[in-house]
């Protein structure tokens, strides 16, 4: 169940994020094609920070799951 | 910027981190309130609700940033439609995560996920388009 949940969440995130480059080619010129590539670097940094925050949430959720499982076993 | 030097770190904090942190705070406030109102009262349940929001919200905000960077002059309707589609994905992901973590039945967790995400989406729209 754990691996299914992980796979589902990662797949969903990738489904959302993967079309971005395709959309970029279809749209107007991107800010990072301009001489100043600052925005692309900062979006990359934001991606890393987002992943870090999400991982902390995942760590918290695993603790919640462990507690819920223990409560269920004690109740059974 | 006359007479001032450009500080990329300050700009990054003001343009990206500040609104992202505000969005996460607003989401947590709305979703925890909805969970409480729907009868999810134990500390473990509420921690689980907060945790799934912390997992999904940063990527939602990141998608919004990327979208607004690509389409700077995007009109409100396509933006709202894209965000609504993204929110549906998030409802499904959060439902599965909540069901797994809280060991509660599927109907209760899907209802919680749908209602709390609808509420936070509405709150986000109000803040964004106010």
Backbone of each chain as ProteinMPNN parsed JSONL, in Angstrom:
{"seq_chain_A": "XXXXXXXXXXXXXXXXXXXXXXXXXXXXXXXXXXXXXXXXXXXXXXXXXXXXXXXXXXXXXXXXXXXXXXXXXXXX", "coords_chain_A": {"N_chain_A": [[0.841, -1.211, 0.0], [1.975, 1.158, 0.747], [3.91, 1.591, -1.237], [2.242, 1.8, -3.414], [0.803, 4.149, -2.865], [2.905, 6.003, -2.884], [3.795, 5.744, -5.518], [1.527, 6.565, -6.901], [1.253, 9.253, -6.076], [3.666, 10.403, -6.956], [3.466, 9.889, -9.695], [1.226, 11.416, -10.339], [2.147, 13.989, -9.797], [4.18, 14.161, -11.699], [2.702, 13.962, -14.025], [1.473, 16.377, -14.006], [3.617, 18.134, -14.116], [5.184, 17.421, -16.322], [4.023, 18.3, -18.859], [4.846, 20.951, -19.03], [7.273, 21.849, -20.485], [6.417, 21.383, -23.131], [4.248, 23.084, -23.339], [5.661, 25.398, -23.08], [7.013, 25.653, -25.508], [4.89, 26.164, -27.153], [3.911, 28.564, -26.412], [4.314, 32.175, -25.899], [7.622, 33.823, -26.056], [9.784, 32.582, -23.548], [10.594, 33.837, -20.279], [13.122, 32.973, -19.508], [14.457, 32.686, -21.862], [15.302, 35.053, -22.481], [17.996, 37.503, -22.193], [18.566, 37.544, -19.438], [18.852, 34.935, -17.345], [17.748, 34.531, -14.883], [15.21, 33.942, -13.815], [14.701, 31.281, -14.539], [16.611, 29.887, -13.079], [15.76, 30.478, -10.532], [13.228, 29.354, -10.491], [13.998, 26.71, -10.646], [15.289, 26.491, -8.192], [13.112, 26.951, -6.564], [11.668, 24.664, -7.15], [13.277, 22.713, -5.967], [13.079, 23.517, -3.288], [10.318, 23.18, -2.936], [10.135, 20.419, -3.234], [11.542, 19.666, -0.981], [9.881, 20.63, 1.1], [7.601, 19.103, 0.576], [8.616, 16.561, 1.055], [9.032, 16.712, 3.79], [6.401, 16.793, 4.615], [5.64, 14.263, 3.804], [7.171, 12.674, 5.483], [5.956, 13.328, 7.902], [3.401, 12.325, 7.416], [3.907, 9.603, 7.295], [4.492, 9.06, 9.944], [1.98, 9.584, 11.026], [0.546, 7.532, 9.827], [1.739, 5.304, 10.979], [1.006, 5.624, 13.656], [-1.802, 5.444, 13.405], [-2.01, 2.838, 12.521], [-1.023, 1.409, 14.724], [-2.97, 2.097, 16.61], [-5.143, 0.848, 15.501], [-4.395, -1.824, 15.618], [-4.24, -2.175, 18.374], [-6.876, -1.814, 19.001], [-8.073, -3.989, 17.82]], "CA_chain_A": [[0.0, 0.0, 0.0], [2.875, 2.31, 0.814], [4.527, 1.83, -2.543], [1.177, 2.252, -4.322], [0.547, 5.566, -2.563], [4.047, 6.782, -3.358], [3.789, 5.725, -6.978], [0.402, 7.379, -7.371], [1.496, 10.688, -5.874], [4.759, 10.829, -7.839], [2.943, 9.881, -11.068], [0.321, 12.558, -10.502], [2.973, 15.197, -9.864], [4.889, 14.177, -12.979], [1.69, 14.243, -15.049], [1.214, 17.813, -13.984], [4.827, 18.907, -14.421], [5.79, 17.08, -17.613], [3.61, 19.095, -20.034], [5.331, 22.334, -18.986], [8.144, 22.216, -21.609], [5.632, 21.409, -24.369], [3.502, 24.341, -23.289], [6.622, 26.491, -23.25], [7.292, 25.824, -26.933], [3.697, 26.65, -27.833], [3.55, 29.901, -25.95], [5.206, 33.283, -26.229], [8.98, 33.589, -25.57], [9.888, 32.439, -22.108], [11.493, 34.814, -19.646], [14.5, 32.501, -19.413], [15.134, 32.775, -23.163], [15.818, 36.414, -22.504], [19.392, 37.521, -21.724], [18.711, 37.299, -18.003], [18.267, 33.61, -17.042], [17.557, 34.48, -13.436], [13.934, 33.328, -13.45], [14.789, 29.824, -14.668], [17.381, 29.388, -11.935], [14.955, 30.61, -9.322], [12.175, 28.328, -10.551], [14.683, 25.465, -10.266], [15.486, 26.55, -6.735], [11.784, 26.798, -5.971], [11.328, 23.242, -7.3], [14.025, 21.984, -4.927], [12.465, 23.869, -1.998], [9.003, 22.526, -2.901], [10.369, 18.992, -2.991], [11.939, 19.549, 0.419], [8.683, 20.816, 1.944], [6.745, 17.937, 0.358], [9.225, 15.416, 1.741], [8.771, 16.833, 5.227], [5.004, 16.373, 4.767], [5.612, 12.797, 3.647], [7.725, 12.133, 6.746], [4.901, 13.511, 8.9], [2.298, 11.414, 7.087], [4.33, 8.241, 7.664], [4.309, 8.97, 11.4], [0.525, 9.494, 11.241], [0.131, 6.19, 9.412], [2.242, 4.369, 11.989], [0.146, 5.788, 14.841], [-3.136, 4.909, 13.079], [-1.887, 1.366, 12.448], [-0.899, 0.925, 16.099], [-4.279, 2.244, 17.254], [-6.029, -0.173, 14.926], [-3.97, -3.126, 16.16], [-4.626, -2.225, 19.792], [-8.349, -1.911, 19.06], [-8.513, -5.275, 17.266]], "C_chain_A": [[0.87, 1.252, 0.0], [3.452, 2.627, -0.56], [3.481, 2.301, -3.56], [0.905, 3.745, -4.136], [1.661, 6.454, -3.09], [4.027, 6.877, -4.874], [2.702, 6.631, -7.528], [0.704, 8.869, -7.245], [2.596, 11.192, -6.79], [4.265, 10.889, -9.284], [2.057, 11.099, -11.321], [1.111, 13.856, -10.633], [3.672, 15.296, -11.223], [3.927, 14.488, -14.128], [1.424, 15.735, -15.16], [2.423, 18.593, -14.499], [5.388, 18.643, -15.817], [5.318, 17.928, -18.795], [4.202, 20.502, -20.076], [6.264, 22.691, -20.153], [7.388, 22.289, -22.935], [4.822, 22.7, -24.461], [4.43, 25.518, -23.564], [6.901, 26.745, -24.73], [6.099, 26.423, -27.674], [3.399, 28.11, -27.505], [4.49, 30.986, -26.434], [6.611, 33.035, -25.646], [9.045, 33.558, -24.048], [10.83, 33.486, -21.528], [12.938, 34.336, -19.641], [15.176, 32.369, -20.774], [15.71, 34.176, -23.339], [17.251, 36.412, -21.964], [19.548, 37.192, -20.238], [18.064, 35.962, -17.63], [17.935, 33.432, -15.571], [16.294, 33.701, -13.061], [13.99, 31.813, -13.519], [15.53, 29.237, -13.479], [16.525, 29.419, -10.679], [13.789, 29.629, -9.309], [12.77, 26.968, -10.181], [14.881, 25.393, -8.767], [14.154, 26.342, -6.016], [11.318, 25.336, -6.043], [11.999, 22.419, -6.199], [13.419, 22.257, -3.554], [11.101, 23.191, -1.841], [9.151, 21.044, -2.587], [10.748, 18.766, -1.529], [10.747, 19.657, 1.358], [7.771, 19.591, 1.817], [7.302, 16.704, 1.075], [9.009, 15.49, 3.254], [7.318, 16.44, 5.529], [4.867, 14.862, 4.69], [6.121, 12.104, 4.908], [6.662, 12.206, 7.849], [3.761, 12.516, 8.669], [2.654, 9.971, 7.444], [4.197, 8.031, 9.17], [2.831, 8.815, 11.737], [0.039, 8.083, 10.93], [0.526, 5.149, 10.448], [1.355, 4.426, 13.244], [-1.231, 5.166, 14.59], [-3.101, 3.383, 13.04], [-1.812, 0.768, 13.851], [-2.239, 0.988, 16.825], [-5.24, 1.163, 16.778], [-5.709, -1.554, 15.5], [-4.352, -3.271, 17.63], [-6.131, -2.403, 19.947], [-8.859, -3.262, 18.62], [-8.383, -6.391, 18.291]], "O_chain_A": [[0.559, 2.255, -0.643], [3.479, 3.781, -0.988], [3.783, 3.095, -4.451], [0.793, 4.5, -5.102], [1.412, 7.512, -3.667], [4.217, 7.952, -5.443], [2.916, 7.368, -8.491], [0.454, 9.648, -8.165], [2.485, 12.285, -7.346], [4.597, 11.82, -10.018], [2.13, 11.728, -12.376], [0.796, 14.71, -11.462], [3.746, 16.371, -11.819], [4.284, 15.183, -15.079], [1.187, 16.274, -16.24], [2.28, 19.579, -15.222], [5.992, 19.526, -16.426], [6.128, 18.253, -19.662], [4.062, 21.183, -21.092], [6.076, 23.742, -20.767], [7.676, 23.147, -23.769], [4.727, 23.32, -25.52], [4.041, 26.501, -24.194], [7.012, 27.892, -25.161], [6.263, 27.101, -28.688], [2.706, 28.795, -28.258], [5.355, 30.745, -27.275], [6.779, 32.131, -24.826], [8.448, 34.386, -23.36], [11.745, 33.959, -22.202], [13.868, 35.135, -19.75], [16.343, 31.984, -20.846], [16.506, 34.429, -24.243], [17.678, 35.435, -21.348], [20.56, 36.621, -19.834], [16.837, 35.869, -17.603], [17.853, 32.307, -15.077], [16.298, 32.906, -12.121], [13.41, 31.126, -12.677], [15.126, 28.21, -12.934], [16.563, 28.497, -9.864], [13.402, 29.13, -8.252], [12.134, 26.171, -9.491], [14.664, 24.35, -8.15], [14.08, 25.651, -4.999], [10.665, 24.835, -5.128], [11.379, 21.551, -5.584], [13.263, 21.34, -2.748], [10.764, 22.693, -0.767], [8.401, 20.483, -1.788], [10.323, 17.787, -0.915], [10.616, 18.874, 2.299], [7.235, 19.099, 2.81], [6.548, 15.905, 1.63], [8.826, 14.468, 3.916], [7.035, 15.833, 6.562], [4.079, 14.259, 5.418], [5.578, 11.088, 5.341], [6.494, 11.267, 8.627], [3.227, 11.94, 9.617], [1.784, 9.202, 7.852], [3.831, 6.945, 9.618], [2.461, 8.03, 12.61], [-0.769, 7.512, 11.663], [-0.239, 4.236, 10.758], [1.004, 3.392, 13.813], [-1.764, 4.456, 15.442], [-4.044, 2.72, 13.472], [-2.448, -0.246, 14.139], [-2.607, 0.068, 17.556], [-6.041, 0.636, 17.55], [-6.601, -2.339, 15.822], [-4.739, -4.351, 18.077], [-6.605, -3.047, 20.883], [-9.963, -3.656, 18.997], [-8.708, -7.541, 17.997]]}, "seq_chain_B": "XXXXXXXXXXXXXXXXXXXXXXXXXXXXXXXXXXXXXXXXXXXXXXXXXXXXXXXXXXXXXXXXXXXXXXXXXXXXXXXXXXXXXXXXXXXXXXXXXXXXXXXXXXXXXXXXXXXXXXXXXXXXXXXXXX", "coords_chain_B": {"N_chain_B": [[13.823, 51.552, -9.749], [15.676, 53.446, -9.199], [18.605, 54.626, -7.816], [18.722, 52.456, -6.156], [20.077, 49.236, -5.318], [19.766, 46.071, -6.955], [18.606, 43.299, -5.331], [18.856, 39.972, -5.592], [18.151, 37.916, -3.793], [16.373, 39.079, -1.983], [14.393, 39.79, -3.773], [13.623, 37.264, -4.67], [12.587, 36.18, -2.316], [10.447, 37.942, -1.937], [8.908, 37.682, -4.281], [8.514, 34.94, -4.766], [8.861, 33.087, -2.481], [7.461, 34.287, -0.327], [4.65, 34.592, -1.24], [4.236, 31.834, -1.733], [4.518, 30.677, 0.796], [2.434, 31.99, 2.063], [0.287, 30.947, 0.619], [0.414, 28.256, 1.36], [-0.071, 28.508, 4.09], [-2.684, 29.585, 4.073], [-4.047, 27.462, 2.852], [-3.669, 25.405, 4.733], [-5.049, 26.497, 6.909], [-7.71, 26.699, 5.909], [-8.251, 24.018, 5.128], [-7.871, 22.518, 7.456], [-9.837, 23.667, 9.045], [-12.132, 22.895, 7.645], [-11.923, 20.112, 7.902], [-12.188, 19.841, 10.677], [-14.806, 20.814, 10.939], [-16.13, 18.8, 9.624], [-16.054, 16.752, 11.366], [-13.665, 15.499, 11.913], [-11.726, 15.015, 14.419], [-9.618, 14.046, 15.986], [-6.189, 14.288, 17.099], [-4.322, 12.902, 15.552], [-5.684, 12.481, 13.117], [-6.038, 15.133, 12.234], [-3.39, 15.935, 12.004], [-2.657, 14.288, 9.93], [-4.247, 15.357, 7.862], [-3.079, 17.897, 7.677], [-0.523, 17.111, 6.896], [-0.893, 15.953, 4.306], [-1.64, 18.201, 2.916], [0.69, 19.694, 3.096], [2.317, 18.115, 1.56], [1.194, 18.259, -1.067], [0.579, 20.97, -1.681], [2.931, 22.724, -2.182], [3.724, 21.894, -4.79], [1.503, 22.475, -6.294], [1.483, 25.274, -6.142], [3.914, 25.78, -7.374], [3.337, 24.889, -9.975], [1.471, 26.83, -10.691], [3.106, 29.116, -10.741], [4.895, 28.44, -12.828], [3.109, 28.227, -14.953], [2.13, 30.868, -15.074], [4.447, 32.162, -15.727], [5.012, 31.157, -18.233], [2.74, 31.822, -19.737], [2.24, 34.858, -19.678], [0.251, 36.736, -20.122], [-2.108, 35.471, -19.609], [-5.583, 34.906, -19.704], [-8.221, 35.069, -17.205], [-10.072, 32.844, -17.392], [-8.938, 30.444, -18.815], [-6.857, 30.026, -17.015], [-8.177, 29.474, -14.592], [-9.504, 27.135, -15.363], [-7.356, 25.393, -15.88], [-6.234, 25.288, -13.328], [-8.363, 24.163, -11.947], [-8.438, 21.612, -13.074], [-5.992, 20.675, -12.201], [-6.479, 20.697, -9.502], [-8.311, 18.638, -9.29], [-6.703, 16.42, -9.745], [-5.166, 16.653, -7.461], [-7.107, 16.235, -5.48], [-7.611, 13.499, -5.87], [-5.083, 12.384, -5.311], [-4.707, 13.2, -2.639], [-6.86, 11.948, -1.44], [-6.184, 9.2, -1.678], [-3.848, 9.179, -0.188], [-4.793, 10.012, 2.337], [-6.574, 7.946, 2.935], [-4.861, 5.785, 3.093], [-3.127, 6.604, 5.185], [-4.732, 7.305, 7.417], [-6.333, 5.151, 7.844], [-9.081, 4.992, 7.372], [-12.473, 4.625, 6.089], [-13.136, 4.52, 2.537], [-15.176, 6.17, 1.504], [-15.565, 8.225, 3.37], [-13.043, 9.458, 3.362], [-12.727, 10.297, 0.702], [-14.758, 12.123, 0.498], [-13.953, 14.009, 2.393], [-11.512, 14.85, 1.243], [-12.424, 15.945, -1.205], [-14.192, 18.009, -0.366], [-12.578, 19.652, 1.291], [-10.584, 20.448, -0.472], [-12.07, 21.762, -2.418], [-12.953, 23.916, -0.915], [-10.509, 25.192, -0.242], [-9.596, 25.798, -2.769], [-11.557, 27.592, -3.638], [-11.108, 29.622, -1.759], [-8.526, 30.352, -2.484], [-8.997, 31.361, -5.067], [-10.563, 33.588, -4.459], [-8.692, 35.134, -3.045], [-6.728, 35.466, -5.021], [-8.039, 36.792, -7.161], [-9.081, 39.028, -6.018]], "CA_chain_B": [[15.007, 51.08, -9.056], [16.615, 54.541, -9.214], [19.301, 54.813, -6.554], [18.704, 51.243, -5.334], [20.699, 48.068, -5.94], [18.853, 44.94, -7.076], [19.023, 42.179, -4.489], [18.106, 38.8, -6.066], [17.607, 37.13, -2.684], [15.195, 39.797, -1.488], [13.395, 39.67, -4.838], [13.158, 35.87, -4.64], [11.726, 36.042, -1.136], [9.224, 38.738, -2.1], [8.089, 37.254, -5.427], [8.212, 33.511, -4.774], [8.73, 32.403, -1.194], [6.398, 34.91, 0.469], [3.326, 34.116, -1.664], [4.123, 30.374, -1.585], [4.284, 30.414, 2.219], [1.08, 32.474, 2.358], [-0.653, 29.984, 0.026], [0.413, 27.054, 2.207], [-0.742, 28.873, 5.341], [-4.12, 29.704, 3.807], [-4.55, 26.111, 2.595], [-3.73, 24.677, 6.011], [-6.124, 27.095, 7.711], [-9.02, 26.331, 5.344], [-8.471, 22.567, 5.102], [-8.038, 22.034, 8.835], [-11.16, 24.121, 9.5], [-13.13, 22.03, 7.013], [-11.816, 18.78, 8.523], [-12.809, 19.957, 12.009], [-16.258, 20.97, 10.751], [-16.683, 17.533, 9.145], [-16.004, 15.764, 12.435], [-12.348, 14.864, 12.082], [-11.335, 15.768, 15.611], [-8.445, 13.557, 16.725], [-4.918, 14.932, 16.764], [-3.679, 12.149, 14.467], [-6.412, 12.766, 11.866], [-5.751, 16.509, 11.795], [-1.99, 15.957, 11.559], [-2.661, 13.666, 8.605], [-4.797, 16.338, 6.923], [-2.04, 18.914, 7.473], [0.612, 16.514, 6.171], [-1.177, 15.811, 2.872], [-1.606, 19.554, 2.339], [2.104, 20.08, 2.987], [2.89, 17.345, 0.446], [0.705, 18.635, -2.402], [0.468, 22.408, -1.948], [4.083, 23.366, -2.849], [3.754, 21.593, -6.218], [0.402, 23.246, -6.898], [1.955, 26.665, -6.265], [4.973, 25.769, -8.389], [2.665, 24.804, -11.279], [0.881, 28.146, -10.973], [4.216, 30.004, -11.111], [5.395, 28.066, -14.156], [2.058, 28.598, -15.911], [2.077, 32.327, -15.218], [5.68, 32.59, -16.405], [4.918, 30.801, -19.656], [1.67, 32.631, -20.326], [2.164, 36.024, -18.798], [-0.998, 37.476, -20.33], [-3.197, 34.491, -19.605], [-6.837, 35.447, -19.177], [-8.634, 34.311, -16.018], [-10.807, 31.595, -17.602], [-8.051, 29.282, -18.972], [-6.093, 29.83, -15.779], [-9.051, 28.801, -13.618], [-9.759, 25.771, -15.853], [-6.144, 24.607, -15.636], [-6.095, 25.079, -11.882], [-9.42, 23.233, -11.529], [-7.986, 20.27, -13.482], [-4.909, 20.336, -11.281], [-7.103, 20.46, -8.192], [-8.928, 17.306, -9.332], [-5.584, 15.481, -9.532], [-4.777, 16.751, -6.052], [-8.157, 15.567, -4.699], [-7.393, 12.05, -5.973], [-3.841, 12.039, -4.602], [-4.918, 13.376, -1.197], [-7.792, 10.903, -1.013], [-5.435, 7.951, -1.51], [-2.912, 9.344, 0.929], [-5.568, 10.042, 3.587], [-7.123, 6.609, 3.177], [-3.744, 4.942, 3.535], [-2.512, 7.036, 6.453], [-5.663, 7.383, 8.553], [-7.023, 3.849, 7.966], [-10.528, 5.219, 7.423], [-13.083, 4.083, 4.874], [-12.924, 5.266, 1.3], [-16.205, 7.19, 1.274], [-15.296, 9.368, 4.268], [-11.813, 10.162, 2.978], [-12.912, 10.979, -0.583], [-15.606, 13.288, 0.783], [-13.093, 14.998, 3.058], [-10.561, 15.384, 0.266], [-13.14, 16.777, -2.179], [-14.749, 19.229, 0.252], [-11.54, 20.579, 1.77], [-9.885, 21.038, -1.618], [-12.978, 22.734, -3.034], [-12.945, 25.111, -0.063], [-9.228, 25.907, -0.349], [-9.545, 26.325, -4.14], [-12.403, 28.795, -3.642], [-10.412, 30.656, -0.978], [-7.401, 30.794, -3.313], [-9.529, 32.203, -6.15], [-10.975, 34.863, -3.862], [-7.482, 35.898, -2.735], [-6.015, 35.796, -6.262], [-8.779, 37.715, -8.034], [-9.774, 40.061, -5.213]], "C_chain_B": [[16.062, 52.182, -8.979], [17.256, 54.699, -7.839], [19.3, 53.594, -5.666], [19.415, 50.123, -6.066], [19.703, 46.922, -5.927], [19.399, 43.77, -6.253], [18.221, 40.943, -4.889], [17.466, 38.002, -4.94], [16.324, 37.762, -2.136], [14.048, 39.682, -2.492], [12.77, 38.273, -4.824], [12.202, 35.644, -3.468], [10.39, 36.743, -1.346], [8.31, 38.154, -3.171], [7.659, 35.791, -5.323], [7.913, 32.943, -3.386], [7.585, 32.977, -0.355], [5.017, 34.439, 0.053], [3.152, 32.605, -1.514], [3.838, 30.01, -0.135], [2.874, 30.854, 2.612], [0.035, 31.493, 1.824], [-0.741, 28.721, 0.871], [-0.313, 27.332, 3.526], [-2.248, 28.949, 5.174], [-4.743, 28.323, 3.598], [-4.7, 25.325, 3.89], [-4.895, 25.182, 6.866], [-7.494, 26.61, 7.226], [-9.261, 24.826, 5.481], [-8.625, 21.986, 6.511], [-9.387, 22.46, 9.399], [-12.253, 23.23, 8.939], [-13.123, 20.645, 7.662], [-12.457, 18.786, 9.912], [-14.325, 20.011, 11.895], [-16.908, 19.659, 10.307], [-16.519, 16.408, 10.163], [-14.701, 15.017, 12.588], [-11.674, 15.608, 13.232], [-10.051, 15.275, 16.263], [-7.173, 14.229, 16.203], [-4.266, 14.238, 15.563], [-4.355, 12.423, 13.118], [-6.048, 14.154, 11.329], [-4.301, 16.659, 11.34], [-1.883, 15.349, 10.164], [-3.179, 14.619, 7.537], [-3.754, 17.414, 6.618], [-0.898, 18.355, 6.628], [0.325, 16.386, 4.675], [-1.197, 17.183, 2.18], [-0.163, 20.012, 2.129], [2.77, 19.334, 1.82], [2.485, 17.957, -0.905], [0.77, 20.138, -2.696], [1.693, 23.042, -2.62], [4.13, 23.1, -4.354], [2.628, 22.301, -6.967], [0.855, 24.686, -7.148], [3.038, 26.766, -7.337], [4.372, 25.721, -9.798], [2.053, 26.148, -11.664], [1.966, 29.123, -11.425], [4.684, 29.729, -12.536], [4.395, 28.483, -15.228], [2.037, 30.112, -16.155], [3.344, 32.883, -15.866], [5.594, 32.326, -17.902], [3.896, 31.689, -20.357], [1.437, 33.85, -19.448], [0.824, 36.757, -18.916], [-2.208, 36.541, -20.348], [-4.459, 35.106, -18.993], [-7.34, 34.547, -18.044], [-9.266, 32.95, -16.313], [-9.89, 30.381, -17.842], [-7.24, 28.985, -17.72], [-6.928, 29.051, -14.758], [-9.324, 27.357, -14.053], [-8.558, 24.871, -15.602], [-6.013, 24.276, -14.148], [-7.152, 24.107, -11.362], [-9.027, 21.793, -11.887], [-6.89, 19.774, -12.536], [-5.46, 19.978, -9.903], [-7.764, 19.079, -8.158], [-7.862, 16.23, -9.109], [-5.203, 15.46, -8.054], [-5.816, 16.089, -5.142], [-7.92, 14.057, -4.691], [-6.161, 11.612, -5.186], [-4.065, 12.114, -3.086], [-5.868, 12.315, -0.643], [-7.043, 9.6, -0.74], [-4.491, 8.034, -0.316], [-3.643, 9.318, 2.275], [-6.1, 8.654, 3.941], [-6.029, 5.669, 3.704], [-3.277, 5.311, 4.944], [-3.481, 6.942, 7.625], [-6.434, 6.085, 8.782], [-8.536, 4.025, 8.127], [-11.138, 4.767, 6.09], [-13.039, 5.09, 3.718], [-13.914, 6.417, 1.129], [-15.94, 8.456, 2.109], [-14.085, 10.17, 3.781], [-11.977, 10.88, 1.63], [-13.776, 12.231, -0.397], [-14.786, 14.4, 1.434], [-12.164, 15.666, 2.06], [-11.25, 16.339, -0.715], [-13.602, 18.098, -1.558], [-13.632, 20.181, 0.663], [-10.768, 21.196, 0.611], [-10.763, 22.043, -2.362], [-12.969, 24.043, -2.243], [-11.644, 25.894, -0.223], [-9.051, 26.488, -1.754], [-10.358, 27.618, -4.232], [-11.725, 29.934, -2.897], [-9.248, 31.23, -1.782], [-7.851, 31.706, -4.436], [-9.92, 33.579, -5.628], [-9.749, 35.734, -3.596], [-6.795, 36.369, -4.021], [-6.724, 36.881, -7.074], [-9.45, 38.859, -7.268], [-9.435, 41.471, -5.745]], "O_chain_B": [[17.229, 51.89, -8.72], [16.57, 54.879, -6.833], [19.807, 53.648, -4.545], [19.369, 50.055, -7.294], [18.892, 46.805, -5.008], [20.524, 43.318, -6.467], [17.035, 40.855, -4.571], [16.368, 37.469, -5.1], [15.336, 37.079, -1.866], [12.89, 39.501, -2.115], [11.555, 38.119, -4.95], [11.157, 35.008, -3.608], [9.336, 36.217, -0.987], [7.091, 38.127, -3.005], [6.558, 35.44, -5.747], [6.839, 32.387, -3.151], [6.826, 32.225, 0.257], [4.268, 33.933, 0.889], [2.057, 32.135, -1.205], [3.014, 29.137, 0.139], [2.201, 30.182, 3.393], [-0.974, 31.234, 2.478], [-1.825, 28.178, 1.079], [-1.073, 26.496, 4.015], [-3.003, 28.452, 6.009], [-5.831, 28.044, 4.101], [-5.714, 24.666, 4.12], [-5.628, 24.396, 7.467], [-8.327, 26.171, 8.019], [-10.339, 24.403, 5.898], [-9.419, 21.07, 6.727], [-10.015, 21.709, 10.146], [-13.185, 22.85, 9.648], [-14.178, 20.074, 7.938], [-13.175, 17.856, 10.279], [-15.042, 19.349, 12.647], [-18.086, 19.425, 10.575], [-16.809, 15.249, 9.866], [-14.629, 14.018, 13.305], [-11.121, 16.692, 13.044], [-9.441, 16.019, 17.03], [-7.091, 14.666, 15.055], [-3.729, 14.895, 14.672], [-3.679, 12.578, 12.101], [-5.788, 14.329, 10.138], [-4.01, 17.412, 10.41], [-1.122, 15.826, 9.323], [-2.627, 14.689, 6.439], [-3.562, 17.798, 5.464], [-0.37, 19.041, 5.753], [1.197, 16.675, 3.856], [-0.821, 17.307, 1.015], [0.164, 20.635, 1.119], [3.675, 19.862, 1.175], [3.33, 18.151, -1.78], [0.992, 20.534, -3.84], [1.523, 23.832, -3.55], [4.529, 23.976, -5.121], [2.783, 22.679, -8.128], [0.639, 25.241, -8.226], [3.07, 27.722, -8.111], [4.833, 26.418, -10.701], [2.11, 26.553, -12.825], [1.769, 29.872, -12.382], [4.849, 30.644, -13.342], [4.769, 29.019, -16.272], [1.938, 30.569, -17.294], [3.316, 33.949, -16.481], [6.029, 33.133, -18.724], [4.157, 32.234, -21.429], [0.553, 33.864, -18.591], [0.326, 37.323, -17.943], [-3.202, 36.805, -21.024], [-4.422, 35.729, -17.932], [-6.928, 33.392, -17.94], [-9.032, 31.994, -15.573], [-10.037, 29.375, -17.148], [-6.97, 27.826, -17.406], [-6.449, 28.099, -14.142], [-9.373, 26.457, -13.215], [-8.709, 23.729, -15.168], [-5.722, 23.142, -13.768], [-6.886, 23.322, -10.452], [-9.254, 20.869, -11.106], [-6.871, 18.611, -12.133], [-4.963, 19.071, -9.234], [-7.777, 18.424, -7.116], [-8.084, 15.26, -8.384], [-4.953, 14.404, -7.473], [-5.457, 15.454, -4.15], [-8.013, 13.412, -3.647], [-6.188, 10.602, -4.483], [-3.667, 11.215, -2.345], [-5.701, 11.845, 0.482], [-7.239, 8.97, 0.299], [-4.355, 7.087, 0.459], [-3.184, 8.691, 3.23], [-6.076, 8.245, 5.102], [-6.246, 4.879, 4.622], [-3.062, 4.44, 5.787], [-3.085, 6.538, 8.719], [-7.111, 5.936, 9.799], [-9.184, 3.318, 8.9], [-10.431, 4.556, 5.104], [-12.924, 6.301, 3.902], [-13.549, 7.499, 0.67], [-16.07, 9.582, 1.629], [-14.101, 11.401, 3.786], [-11.42, 11.961, 1.44], [-13.558, 13.257, -1.042], [-14.907, 15.572, 1.076], [-12.041, 16.891, 2.031], [-10.724, 17.41, -1.019], [-13.428, 19.166, -2.145], [-13.721, 21.383, 0.415], [-10.34, 22.347, 0.699], [-10.27, 23.049, -2.874], [-12.976, 25.132, -2.817], [-11.668, 27.12, -0.329], [-8.434, 27.54, -1.92], [-9.916, 28.605, -4.82], [-11.759, 31.081, -3.344], [-9.009, 32.437, -1.768], [-7.192, 32.701, -4.738], [-9.649, 34.599, -6.261], [-9.76, 36.93, -3.885], [-6.339, 37.509, -4.111], [-6.079, 37.781, -7.61], [-10.291, 39.571, -7.818], [-9.918, 42.467, -5.205]]}, "name": "protein", "num_of_chains": 2, "seq": "XXXXXXXXXXXXXXXXXXXXXXXXXXXXXXXXXXXXXXXXXXXXXXXXXXXXXXXXXXXXXXXXXXXXXXXXXXXXXXXXXXXXXXXXXXXXXXXXXXXXXXXXXXXXXXXXXXXXXXXXXXXXXXXXXXXXXXXXXXXXXXXXXXXXXXXXXXXXXXXXXXXXXXXXXXXXXXXXXXXXXXXXXXXXXXXXXXXXXXXXXXXXXX"}
